[in-house]
Amino acid sequence: MNKPMMFILFMSILLSACGSQPSWENEEIAAASDRIMADNVETRWTIEDGQTSEPGREALIRLEIRKDGGKPIEAFDINHEKLLHLIVISKDLSYFNHVHPEYKGNGVFEIANDFPAGGEYRLIADFKPTGGDSMTKMEWVKLGGEPAAPIPVVPDANWDKTVEGKRVRLSIDRLGVNEDTTLSFFFTDGKTGQPVTDLQPYLGAIGHVVILSEDGERYVHVHAEKGQGTGPNAVFETRFPKSGVYKIWGQFQVDNHVFTVPYVVNVP
C-alpha cells in the first residue's frame, strides 16, 4: 500500500474514533433521558365523580399520575415512610389535613376525605416516581355546597400555642427571603410546665412541618434535622421563597397520637 493511501486510511480511522462516544457516555445520556422529572409529569385530580359531594361529608379524592405523553407512572418510591403525602388545605388556610392515599395501581391514588364545607381547597401531593426526582404537584379544587365564612389569615402576636394539653413555643432565628432559617419548637406540659420528653417519631422524623403562603401558591415541605431525640426540642431547617404572610403547621406525635400546631408569620 502506498503512503498516500495509508495516510487516508489512518485519517479515516482517527475521524471515526473522534466522532463516536464511549459506550458508558451513551448509557449515561440514555439514563438521563429516561429519568422522570417534575416537568414531564401530569396529574389529574377528581373529587367524587365531578365534585358533586355534599359539604361536611366524605368525598373521594382521586389522583392520576402520568408522564406527559399520557402513559401512567407505575412505580413509586417510599418517601418518609409513605408512597404519597397529600395535604388538603382550605382557601382561607383554616382547615388542614395531611393524609396518605392508597395506591390502586396504574398511577392512581385514592382516599376519602371529610371536607368541612363547600368552597375551594388546595390539594398538594408529594411523591417520588421510581427512577425519578422527588416532586410536588398542586391543584385548586372546588366542592359544591355552601362555603364556610372565611377566617382572616392574621400573623400571630406570639408563637406560643397550647394544643391538646401540650404547650408549644416556636422560635425562628430569622424571617428573611431565601435565607437559611431554623424553626425550633419547644414542648412543655400545659398543666405542669415540665418539658415533654416522650415525642415519638412521625413519618421517620421527630416531626413534620408544612408551610403555605396566604395565597396558596408557595408551598414548603420542611425536613427535620437528623439525629434528634424525643424532645423537648424539635429543630427544622427551611427557606421562605418570597415575602408575605405564611401559615406553618407543625405535626408531632405522643402516645401514638398526632397533633397539629398552627402558626401564622409575616416574612418581610
C-alpha positions as MATLAB code, in Angstrom:
seq = 'MNKPMMFILFMSILLSACGSQPSWENEEIAAASDRIMADNVETRWTIEDGQTSEPGREALIRLEIRKDGGKPIEAFDINHEKLLHLIVISKDLSYFNHVHPEYKGNGVFEIANDFPAGGEYRLIADFKPTGGDSMTKMEWVKLGGEPAAPIPVVPDANWDKTVEGKRVRLSIDRLGVNEDTTLSFFFTDGKTGQPVTDLQPYLGAIGHVVILSEDGERYVHVHAEKGQGTGPNAVFETRFPKSGVYKIWGQFQVDNHVFTVPYVVNVP';
ca = [
       0.000    0.000    0.000;
       1.471    3.381   -0.979;
       1.936    6.195    1.534;
      -0.996    8.411    0.386;
      -3.415    5.502    0.768;
      -2.037    4.655    4.204;
      -2.471    8.302    5.276;
      -6.077    8.406    4.078;
      -6.884    5.162    5.888;
      -5.277    6.425    9.093;
      -7.225    9.712    8.981;
     -10.490    7.855    8.347;
      -9.963    5.699   11.429;
      -8.982    8.745   13.514;
     -12.018   10.801   12.475;
     -14.320    7.849   13.083;
     -12.956    7.428   16.612;
     -13.217   11.154   17.349;
     -16.804   11.258   16.166;
     -18.014    8.380   18.325;
     -18.815    8.355   22.062;
     -17.688    5.790   24.614;
     -20.427    3.309   25.496;
     -20.521    4.479   29.101;
     -21.318    8.031   27.928;
     -24.144    6.715   25.794;
     -25.509    4.812   28.784;
     -25.406    7.963   30.950;
     -27.210   10.002   28.283;
     -29.883    7.314   27.923;
     -30.320    7.101   31.693;
     -30.678   10.885   31.956;
     -33.287   10.951   29.187;
     -35.289    8.209   30.930;
     -35.268    9.971   34.315;
     -38.708   11.200   35.353;
     -38.653   14.907   36.196;
     -41.438   17.138   37.516;
     -41.857   18.986   34.212;
     -42.558   15.659   32.492;
     -45.312   14.570   34.904;
     -49.007   15.351   34.591;
     -51.628   14.955   37.321;
     -55.391   14.710   37.072;
     -57.492   15.343   40.177;
     -61.137   14.378   40.596;
     -63.434   14.506   43.621;
     -66.345   12.068   43.756;
     -67.279   11.962   40.096;
     -67.319   15.598   39.082;
     -67.176   17.241   42.512;
     -70.794   16.545   43.420;
     -70.102   15.751   47.062;
     -72.096   17.399   49.801;
     -70.155   19.548   52.295;
     -69.499   18.031   55.687;
     -69.427   14.519   54.287;
     -66.683   12.268   52.997;
     -65.628   12.919   49.427;
     -63.354   10.649   47.432;
     -60.155   12.285   46.193;
     -58.657   10.549   43.161;
     -55.258   11.432   41.741;
     -53.921   10.057   38.450;
     -50.186   10.479   37.825;
     -48.935   10.158   34.261;
     -45.988   11.050   32.088;
     -46.588   13.998   29.785;
     -47.209   11.533   26.942;
     -50.197   10.124   28.830;
     -48.637    6.850   29.998;
     -49.329    6.027   33.686;
     -46.382    6.074   36.066;
     -46.497    2.638   37.642;
     -43.815    2.602   40.353;
     -43.146    4.964   43.254;
     -40.507    5.025   45.977;
     -41.343    5.220   49.667;
     -40.560    8.726   50.908;
     -40.860    9.493   54.617;
     -42.499    6.096   55.135;
     -45.247    6.622   52.516;
     -45.646    6.386   48.748;
     -47.532    9.682   48.577;
     -48.253   12.515   51.004;
     -51.429   14.501   50.366;
     -52.077   17.852   52.038;
     -55.621   19.269   51.939;
     -55.957   22.963   52.879;
     -58.967   25.276   52.635;
     -58.589   28.543   50.719;
     -58.561   30.586   53.936;
     -55.956   28.178   55.446;
     -58.230   27.393   58.406;
     -58.633   23.697   57.506;
     -55.580   21.429   57.258;
     -55.341   17.687   56.770;
     -52.297   15.550   55.988;
     -53.265   12.095   54.692;
     -51.787    9.200   52.732;
     -53.918    7.867   49.863;
     -53.982    4.210   48.932;
     -52.170    3.241   45.752;
     -54.572    1.479   43.403;
     -52.013    0.749   40.692;
     -51.759    2.153   37.181;
     -50.647    5.522   38.586;
     -53.861    6.071   40.607;
     -54.126    7.074   44.299;
     -57.422    7.381   46.197;
     -58.586    8.434   49.646;
     -61.821    9.592   51.278;
     -61.544   12.972   52.997;
     -64.028   14.696   55.303;
     -64.369   18.240   53.925;
     -65.929   20.623   56.468;
     -67.801   22.749   53.900;
     -68.105   23.641   50.247;
     -65.727   26.041   48.537;
     -62.149   25.986   47.295;
     -59.377   23.752   48.597;
     -55.709   23.435   47.797;
     -54.581   19.856   47.160;
     -50.831   19.231   47.401;
     -49.177   15.887   46.618;
     -45.567   14.958   47.409;
     -44.196   11.785   45.787;
     -41.173   10.261   44.056;
     -41.547    8.098   40.943;
     -39.072    5.229   40.863;
     -36.121    6.374   38.785;
     -37.221    9.989   39.050;
     -36.987   13.092   41.206;
     -38.962   13.904   44.333;
     -41.703   16.294   43.278;
     -44.730   18.289   44.356;
     -47.950   18.746   42.377;
     -50.670   21.193   43.451;
     -54.222   21.862   42.315;
     -57.165   24.039   43.320;
     -60.486   22.161   43.512;
     -63.967   23.388   44.313;
     -66.611   21.498   46.246;
     -70.277   22.191   45.736;
     -72.387   23.458   48.594;
     -72.266   26.474   50.855;
     -68.715   27.502   51.805;
     -67.896   28.391   55.381;
     -67.400   32.042   56.304;
     -63.704   32.759   55.616;
     -61.413   33.219   58.606;
     -58.859   36.019   58.131;
     -55.219   34.953   57.994;
     -53.628   37.216   60.602;
     -49.998   36.954   61.792;
     -49.787   35.750   65.391;
     -48.832   38.243   68.085;
     -46.724   35.499   69.689;
     -45.675   31.991   68.744;
     -46.678   30.259   71.955;
     -49.594   27.845   71.488;
     -51.310   25.221   73.640;
     -52.790   22.292   71.721;
     -54.221   19.099   73.245;
     -52.532   19.723   76.563;
     -49.122   20.492   75.065;
     -47.638   23.976   75.200;
     -45.514   24.522   72.103;
     -43.270   27.560   71.705;
     -41.893   28.297   68.242;
     -38.675   30.248   67.727;
     -37.438   31.400   64.294;
     -33.868   32.626   64.055;
     -34.562   34.895   61.062;
     -37.512   35.809   58.861;
     -35.944   36.682   55.529;
     -36.464   35.733   51.899;
     -34.291   32.891   50.572;
     -32.236   32.768   53.742;
     -31.441   29.598   55.654;
     -33.887   29.648   58.553;
     -34.162   27.465   61.645;
     -37.558   26.649   63.149;
     -37.212   25.472   66.752;
     -40.167   24.026   68.675;
     -40.016   23.645   72.462;
     -42.587   21.423   74.211;
     -43.839   21.541   77.788;
     -46.818   20.019   79.549;
     -49.688   22.521   79.544;
     -50.557   21.823   83.204;
     -47.272   21.103   84.946;
     -44.914   23.133   82.791;
     -42.494   20.216   82.703;
     -40.560   19.572   79.466;
     -42.081   16.965   77.171;
     -39.518   14.243   76.516;
     -41.645   11.479   75.004;
     -42.095   12.688   71.434;
     -42.354    9.728   69.077;
     -41.024    9.582   65.508;
     -43.604   10.729   62.983;
     -43.039    9.766   59.345;
     -39.491    8.775   60.163;
     -38.509   12.012   61.922;
     -39.116   13.936   65.136;
     -41.950   15.770   63.410;
     -43.295   17.105   60.155;
     -43.738   20.755   59.100;
     -45.716   22.218   56.195;
     -45.666   25.886   55.180;
     -48.046   27.586   52.721;
     -48.289   31.217   51.647;
     -51.524   33.118   52.209;
     -52.417   32.927   48.507;
     -51.771   29.170   48.399;
     -49.120   29.458   45.689;
     -45.859   28.922   47.609;
     -45.519   25.614   49.403;
     -42.596   24.454   51.523;
     -42.219   20.888   52.803;
     -39.808   21.190   55.721;
     -37.442   18.429   56.809;
     -36.287   17.875   60.376;
     -32.625   17.840   61.302;
     -31.410   14.267   61.669;
     -30.418   12.569   64.909;
     -32.857   14.346   67.213;
     -34.149   12.654   70.326;
     -37.603   12.642   71.908;
     -37.927   16.257   72.996;
     -38.362   18.771   74.411;
     -36.788   20.407   71.321;
     -37.529   19.769   67.644;
     -35.485   21.630   65.040;
     -36.157   22.115   61.319;
     -34.296   23.918   58.526;
     -36.116   25.780   55.751;
     -36.280   28.844   53.495;
     -39.115   31.251   52.724;
     -39.232   31.777   48.927;
     -40.878   35.217   48.932;
     -42.015   37.933   51.329;
     -45.583   37.800   52.629;
     -47.828   36.025   55.120;
     -47.363   32.274   55.625;
     -49.055   29.646   57.750;
     -46.936   26.991   59.435;
     -48.340   23.646   60.565;
     -46.140   21.559   62.852;
     -47.148   17.923   63.349;
     -45.851   15.804   66.209;
     -46.708   12.507   67.870;
     -47.104   11.490   71.517;
     -48.705    8.240   72.746;
     -49.292    7.185   69.115;
     -51.440   10.262   68.534;
     -50.545   13.019   66.055;
     -51.377   16.613   66.992;
     -51.024   19.702   64.796;
     -49.854   23.135   65.940;
     -50.539   26.108   63.589;
     -48.755   29.472   63.420;
     -49.087   32.487   61.114;
     -45.971   34.551   60.396;
     -45.161   37.595   58.282;
     -41.953   37.360   56.246;
     -40.711   40.884   55.411;
];
